[in-house]
Structure formats: C-alpha cells, structure tokens
C-alpha cells in the first residue's frame, strides 16, 4: 500500500466534501486514515501457510471445532467495516493444528478488502489446502455497517454464510451446527 497516495486521496476526499483539510481536527486525518487502512488491510497478499504449517499427529475422526473467533473486515463495496464471529470445524486426517492458528488464518483473510461470502470460502479452501483434513466447515455470522449505518439502516441485522469442503457427512454437519448454537 502506498501511504502517501492514500493520504493524498483522503485530503482530496475531505476537500470534495467541503472540509478545510488544514483545520485543527482534520490536519492529521489523512495520515491517521492511511495508518488505519494499513492495519485494516494487513492481510492483503498473505496466505495462511505460515500459520497452518506446524501440525501435530492426532488419531481420531471426530470434528475439531473452534467457535466464536471474532473478526472485523472491510467491505469492498463501501469501504465500511463488517464484523462478527466465525466458527471453523474440520475432520482431521491424522494431524491437527494449534488452535490459535485457526484464528490467525481468519485474520489473514479478514484483513483485506472483502465480501463475507468470499471470506468464508477462502478460509475453508486454505484449511483444506494446508491441513488436508477429511473435510472442513466454516460458518460466518456478521453485521455489516454498510447496512446498519446507511442505506436500509437495520441495526443488529446479521448475515450468515457457510462453506463446506471435502468430505463432511450430513450427520457431522448437523452435529457441528447444533454445537454452535
């Protein structure tokens, strides 16, 4: 990301909105916005390989579930935040990963311009690619500020998406979904 270009763009946006970009409260805003976007979009160009590379042997074929992984992301349509919780369930095929690594994988994909549907699918695909489990299921529930603060203005509305990859039998899906409630 080119922070100088972002700062210039923010100055231009503020000026186009009729604001005095040299006023006390706005003088440092372009720099602050550039720093904020650098943090919000820090996952761009990353993969989760580094997080999912270290595994541990484990026998058994029951799902491993990590739920309530809080995330925030930035909607690519309005450049506004969306946030919520993600649950990841995977059926190991002889190996598991440290539990913090699943949350780190969420961060890799959440910290970029995103849509919820893609976010959900990217997490599932990356876990399949790196861990090679028998199957994976990702459930994402999020609130979008582009819907709650503008437009239809329906605060509290949640959008739910999910992705399943590999072999994840229907009875295991139902079991996982009941445990997530």
Steps between C-alpha positions, in 0.01 A plus 500: 500500500627845411428706814586829329240437230244405764570821692462707183176321412360569848594868471321514164195323643479739795536799268230359268273469805551874563728457802801713585780240497731739687263549795619377840291185518558394139866596456631152593197306378654394166798346682277331758272357229802367306629332816157357574466352152850353522385313811152412370641359175813333640393157372517600134744277313546261794417133524445292811781258416721631779221453755378160382840343428572366848276203573478227761415135449157405625291190460126517477246619251273723705477867408721756668300818553617849582214743532438865580813620323433874495604686185461832327540559131445776245221477242641549152173654381483794744836494683306460824559244775321174549566285802383192679598148593628204306490133592733248340447125518727251332527124499869416543671245282778408741612851592371809677623857527542716809173672579635854476600429141136480392436849639815625324370351176177697543706820542696439178178508298301749708770767478444590137225653288245226516148370466367257757428222253857504367647525850314186607606305190863613514541380858353159417715464187820600680441251782434226242813594307734523797370243750350254252228392744225263398265798496450852626201717580514875561203699631513880504246732662558872452345842531570739213518870581423579136155360579462611862632859479385600153263377232228288659627583855408171665732481801554157646434318173735206455603322182598133522715322245659159506733290293561126501792334325618143478308218660278634776207259539155642560474357852832662594381833355184481709702408809736795448213742440324385820822552699532854358159608634 
